[in-house]
Amino acid sequence: MRYLTAGESHGPQLTTIIEGLPAGLNLEASDINEHLARRQKGYGRGRRMQIETDRAQILSGVRHGKTLGSPIALAVENKDWTHWTKIMGAEPITDDEEKEVRRKITRPRPGHADLNGGIKYGHRDMRNVLERSSARETTVRVAAGALAQKLLKDLGINVACHVKEIGGVIAKEQPLSASEIRERSELSEVRCIDPEASEEMKAAIDQAKKNGDSIGGVVEVVIENVPAGLGSYVHYDKKLDSKIAAAVMSINAFKGVEFGLGFDMARLPGSQVHDEIVWSEDKGYYRKSNRLGGFEGGMTTGMPIVVKGVMKPIPTLYKPLESVDIDTKEAFSASIERSDSCAVPAAAVVAEAVVAWEVAKAICEQFDSDRFDHLKKSVEEHRAYTKDY
């Protein structure tokens, strides 16, 4: 399985092409649009979410509600494109038109891709960078992840996400199943399962907005009923936890990844870190705890995958930081683009999508996956094998 995304933040549409999904998987646009709608929600979102109503159009690879095994093309329209047709159009413009429509940006924003991207590709207009490095691109990554989640769901694998922390406000730990996490987090405007912390998080977001600032946080993804043995201990590049870590780090503004106890392991003795192994006739092998987040040796243990991602504050501020004009080399306040004061609740949905994709990909690599019915049978046989091993 693999996918490629294309599109700019204010271009006509965002596109993704997905390859490698089994044939015969039940799939409808509603399976995708549910997750696109979740991504657009969240306390602290900016005006862009009032403009867009993201809906995926399935252009290929699905017929009469079932995947064909051929590449699937999805497109999501950018409604804001109507206001940007001259600025972002593909056709060449004259010198006179350039002054009128280009809105050239020469002041890179600290913390964004603007300056480095301009240096890499030789752009003298930072808009050529920021249009693609925008988090708007994650729209179609969530769409691709929705396909992965549909595959996992039909294999009996449950996926959920929630917000652990925003702006220093930390939610209380609660022993909940993935389905309970999903249910509770969807009731919260900040996607937090702790009602008291939710209100404190909203207050922190309000304060940041009032200050013209932004705040970040920590999100967590939980995936239950994953078959044991996905990934590999044989080669470094086949370890599934490393692939998931890379996927999480690929999300805009994410700067850290943890599994299970994560960095707390550095401050604990081994007896309080490793998960003791037990066996029962009913469950087969399982662990007394899940401090390692469902991984040992780069492979799944059969316990829930628990991965956290750290999102930095969004770099676009309404109280701009100092920057340097790349044309004049003079100091200026960085340019302001429309932005959110906090996008952590939405980022949780993106993290859920990319983690689900890596797990679904690993399953399709390990088992017979040309046809979904064969894949489901192979996974069921593997579960029976690991239980009685």
C-alpha positions in Angstrom: 0.0 0.0 0.0 1.1 3.5 -0.8 -0.3 6.9 -1.6 0.7 10.2 -3.0 -0.9 13.6 -2.4 -1.0 16.7 -4.6 -2.5 20.2 -4.3 -1.9 23.6 -2.8 -3.8 25.2 0.1 -5.6 27.7 -2.2 -5.5 25.7 -5.4 -8.6 24.2 -7.0 -8.5 20.9 -5.2 -6.5 18.3 -3.1 -5.9 14.9 -4.6 -4.6 11.6 -3.4 -4.0 8.4 -5.3 -4.0 5.2 -3.2 -2.5 1.9 -4.4 -2.6 -1.5 -2.9 -5.9 -1.8 -1.1 -7.4 -5.3 -1.6 -10.3 -5.9 -4.0 -13.7 -6.5 -2.5 -13.5 -4.1 0.4 -16.8 -2.3 1.0 -16.2 1.4 0.6 -18.5 4.4 0.2 -17.7 8.2 0.2 -19.4 8.4 3.6 -16.7 6.2 5.0 -14.2 9.0 4.1 -16.3 12.1 4.7 -17.0 11.1 8.3 -13.3 11.5 9.0 -12.9 14.7 6.9 -15.7 16.3 9.0 -13.9 15.2 12.2 -10.7 16.9 11.0 -12.5 20.2 10.5 -13.9 20.3 14.0 -12.1 21.6 17.1 -12.0 24.5 19.4 -9.5 27.2 18.2 -9.9 26.6 14.5 -9.6 29.6 12.2 -11.8 31.2 9.6 -10.8 28.7 6.8 -12.9 26.0 8.4 -16.0 28.3 8.0 -15.4 28.4 4.3 -14.6 24.7 3.5 -17.0 21.8 3.8 -14.7 18.9 2.9 -16.2 16.1 0.9 -14.2 13.4 -1.0 -15.1 12.5 -4.6 -14.1 8.9 -5.5 -12.8 9.1 -9.1 -11.5 5.6 -9.6 -10.8 2.2 -8.1 -14.3 1.7 -6.6 -17.4 0.3 -8.4 -20.8 -0.2 -6.8 -19.5 0.2 -3.3 -16.5 -2.2 -3.5 -12.8 -1.6 -4.2 -11.5 -3.1 -7.5 -7.9 -3.6 -6.4 -6.8 -0.9 -8.9 -5.6 2.6 -7.8 -8.1 4.7 -6.0 -8.2 8.4 -6.8 -9.8 10.8 -4.4 -10.3 14.6 -4.8 -11.4 17.2 -2.3 -12.5 20.6 -3.6 -11.1 23.8 -2.2 -14.1 26.2 -2.1 -11.8 29.1 -1.3 -10.2 28.7 -4.7 -12.8 31.0 -6.2 -11.1 33.9 -4.4 -7.6 32.8 -5.5 -8.0 31.9 -9.2 -5.7 34.7 -10.4 -3.2 34.5 -7.6 -2.9 30.7 -7.7 -3.8 30.0 -11.4 -1.6 27.7 -13.5 -1.5 29.9 -16.5 1.4 32.4 -17.1 0.8 36.0 -16.3 2.2 39.3 -17.7 4.4 41.7 -15.8 1.5 44.1 -15.4 -0.7 41.3 -14.0 2.0 40.2 -11.7 1.9 43.4 -9.7 -1.9 43.2 -9.4 -2.5 39.6 -8.5 0.7 38.0 -7.1 0.7 39.2 -3.5 4.4 38.3 -3.4 5.6 37.2 0.1 9.3 37.9 0.8 9.1 37.8 4.6 9.5 34.2 5.8 7.7 33.2 9.1 9.8 31.8 11.9 9.0 28.1 12.5 7.5 27.6 9.1 9.0 26.0 5.9 9.0 29.4 4.1 12.7 30.2 4.2 14.2 26.7 3.9 11.8 25.8 1.1 12.7 29.0 -0.8 16.4 28.2 -0.5 15.9 24.6 -1.6 13.8 25.3 -4.7 15.0 28.9 -5.5 11.7 30.5 -5.0 11.8 34.3 -4.4 8.1 34.3 -3.5 7.4 32.4 -0.3 3.8 31.7 -1.4 5.3 28.9 -3.6 6.4 27.2 -0.4 3.6 28.0 2.1 0.8 26.9 -0.2 2.1 23.3 -0.2 3.6 23.2 3.3 0.2 24.2 4.7 -1.6 21.8 7.0 -4.4 21.9 4.4 -2.5 19.0 2.7 -3.5 16.8 5.6 -7.1 16.8 4.3 -6.3 14.1 1.8 -4.0 12.3 4.2 -7.0 11.9 6.4 -8.9 10.7 3.4 -6.3 8.0 2.7 -6.3 7.1 6.4 -10.0 6.7 6.2 -9.6 3.9 3.7 -7.1 2.3 6.0 -9.5 2.6 9.0 -12.3 1.0 6.9 -10.0 -2.0 6.2 -9.0 -2.3 9.9 -12.6 -2.0 11.1 -13.7 -4.8 8.8 -10.9 -6.9 10.3 -12.2 -6.2 13.8 -9.5 -3.7 14.7 -10.6 -0.6 16.6 -8.9 2.8 16.1 -9.3 5.9 18.3 -7.6 9.2 19.1 -7.8 11.8 21.8 -6.0 14.9 23.1 -3.8 14.4 26.1 -2.6 17.9 26.6 -3.0 21.5 25.3 -1.0 24.5 26.5 0.2 22.8 29.6 -3.3 21.5 30.6 -3.0 17.7 31.0 -6.0 15.3 30.9 -6.3 12.7 33.7 -5.4 9.1 32.8 -8.5 6.9 32.3 -8.5 3.1 31.6 -10.8 3.1 28.5 -11.2 0.9 25.5 -10.7 2.4 22.0 -14.4 2.5 21.4 -14.9 4.4 24.7 -12.2 6.8 23.8 -13.7 7.5 20.4 -17.2 8.0 21.9 -16.0 10.4 24.7 -13.5 12.3 22.6 -16.1 13.1 19.9 -18.3 14.7 22.6 -15.5 17.2 23.4 -14.7 20.4 21.4 -11.1 19.8 22.1 -11.3 16.0 21.6 -10.4 15.3 25.3 -11.9 12.5 27.3 -11.5 14.4 30.6 -14.5 16.9 30.8 -12.7 19.1 33.5 -9.5 19.3 31.5 -11.5 20.1 28.3 -12.9 23.3 29.8 -9.4 24.3 31.0 -8.0 23.6 27.5 -10.7 25.8 25.9 -9.8 28.6 28.3 -6.1 28.3 27.4 -7.0 28.5 23.7 -9.1 31.6 24.3 -6.2 33.2 26.2 -3.8 32.4 23.4 -6.1 33.9 20.8 -6.6 37.0 22.9 -2.8 37.3 23.1 -2.4 36.9 19.4 -0.5 33.7 20.1 -0.8 30.0 19.5 -0.4 26.9 21.6 0.4 23.2 21.0 -0.2 19.9 22.8 0.0 16.2 22.8 -2.3 13.7 21.1 -2.6 10.0 21.5 -3.7 7.2 19.1 -4.9 3.8 20.3 -5.4 0.8 18.1 -6.9 -2.4 19.6 -7.0 -6.0 18.5 -3.9 -5.8 16.3 -2.4 -9.1 15.3 0.8 -10.0 17.1 4.0 -10.1 15.0 3.4 -7.2 12.6 6.7 -5.6 11.7 10.1 -7.2 12.0 13.1 -7.5 14.3 15.3 -8.6 11.4 16.0 -5.2 9.6 15.9 -1.7 11.0 13.8 -0.4 8.2 11.1 -3.0 8.7 10.4 -2.2 12.3 6.7 -1.1 12.5 7.1 1.2 15.4 9.8 3.1 13.5 7.5 3.4 10.5 4.7 4.7 12.7 7.1 7.2 14.4 8.1 8.5 10.9 4.5 8.8 9.9 3.6 10.8 13.0 6.6 13.1 12.6 5.6 13.7 9.0 2.5 15.6 10.2 2.9 19.4 10.0 4.2 20.9 13.3 4.8 17.5 15.0 8.1 17.4 16.9 8.1 14.3 19.0 6.7 10.7 19.3 6.3 8.4 22.2 5.1 4.8 22.6 3.5 3.6 25.8 5.3 5.3 28.7 7.6 7.0 26.2 10.2 9.3 27.7 9.1 8.4 31.3 11.0 5.1 30.7 14.3 7.0 31.1 13.3 7.8 34.7 12.1 4.4 35.8 13.7 1.0 36.6 13.2 -1.9 34.2 10.8 -3.6 36.6 8.4 -0.7 36.1 8.8 -0.5 32.3 8.7 -4.0 30.8 5.4 -5.9 30.4 5.2 -9.3 32.0 3.9 -12.1 29.7 1.1 -14.4 30.7 -1.1 -16.9 28.9 -4.7 -18.1 29.3 -6.8 -20.6 27.3 -9.3 -17.8 26.6 -6.9 -15.0 25.5 -3.7 -16.8 24.5 -0.6 -14.7 25.2 -1.0 -11.3 26.6 0.8 -8.8 28.9 -0.1 -7.8 32.4 0.5 -4.2 31.5 1.1 -2.2 28.3 3.9 0.2 29.2 5.7 -0.4 25.9 2.7 0.6 23.9 2.1 -2.6 22.1 5.6 -3.1 20.7 8.6 -5.3 21.4 11.6 -5.6 19.0 9.9 -3.5 16.4 6.9 -5.9 16.3 3.4 -5.8 17.6 2.7 -7.8 20.8 -1.0 -8.1 20.3 -1.6 -5.5 23.0 -3.1 -2.2 22.0 -0.8 0.1 20.0 -0.5 3.3 22.1 1.4 6.2 20.4 1.6 9.9 21.4 2.6 12.8 19.2 3.8 16.2 20.3 2.5 19.2 18.2 4.3 22.5 18.6 2.4 25.8 18.5 1.4 26.9 15.0 4.1 29.3 13.7 1.6 31.7 12.0 0.9 34.3 14.7 -1.3 37.3 14.8 1.4 38.8 16.9 4.2 38.2 14.4 7.7 37.4 15.3 10.6 39.2 13.7 12.0 38.0 10.4 14.1 39.3 7.5 12.9 40.3 4.1 14.7 38.1 1.6 14.8 40.9 -1.0 16.0 43.9 1.1 17.5 41.9 4.0 15.8 44.4 6.3 14.2 43.3 9.6 10.3 43.1 9.4 7.5 41.5 11.3 6.7 38.1 9.7 3.8 38.1 7.2 0.4 37.0 8.6 -1.6 34.2 6.9 -5.0 33.1 8.1 -4.5 30.5 10.8 -5.7 28.7 13.9 -4.7 29.6 17.5 -4.7 25.9 18.2 -5.1 22.9 15.9 -4.3 20.1 18.3 -7.8 18.6 18.2 -7.7 18.4 14.4 -4.1 17.1 14.5 -5.3 14.2 16.6 -7.5 13.1 13.7 -4.5 13.4 11.3 -2.4 11.3 13.7 -5.1 8.7 13.8 -5.1 8.5 10.0 -1.4 8.2 9.5 -1.0 5.6 12.3 -4.0 3.6 10.9 -2.4 3.7 7.5 0.9 2.2 8.7 -0.9 -0.6 10.5 -3.1 -1.4 7.6 -0.1 -1.3 5.3 1.8 -3.8 7.5 -1.1 -6.1 7.5 -1.4 -6.1 3.7 2.3 -6.7 3.4 2.3 -9.7 5.8 -0.8 -11.5 4.7 -2.5 -12.5 1.4 -4.1 -9.2 0.4 -5.1 -9.2 -3.3 -8.7 -9.9 -2.1 -10.2 -8.7 1.1 -11.9 -12.1 1.8 -8.6 -13.8 1.6 -7.0 -11.2 3.8 -9.6 -11.6 6.4 -9.2 -15.3 6.4 -5.4 -15.0 6.7 -5.6 -12.7 9.6 -8.1 -14.9 11.4 -5.9 -18.0 10.9 -2.9 -16.0 12.2 -4.8 -15.0 15.3 -5.7 -18.7 15.9 -2.0 -19.7 15.4 -0.6 -17.1 17.8 -3.2 -18.0 20.5 -2.1 -21.7 20.5 1.6 -21.1 19.8 
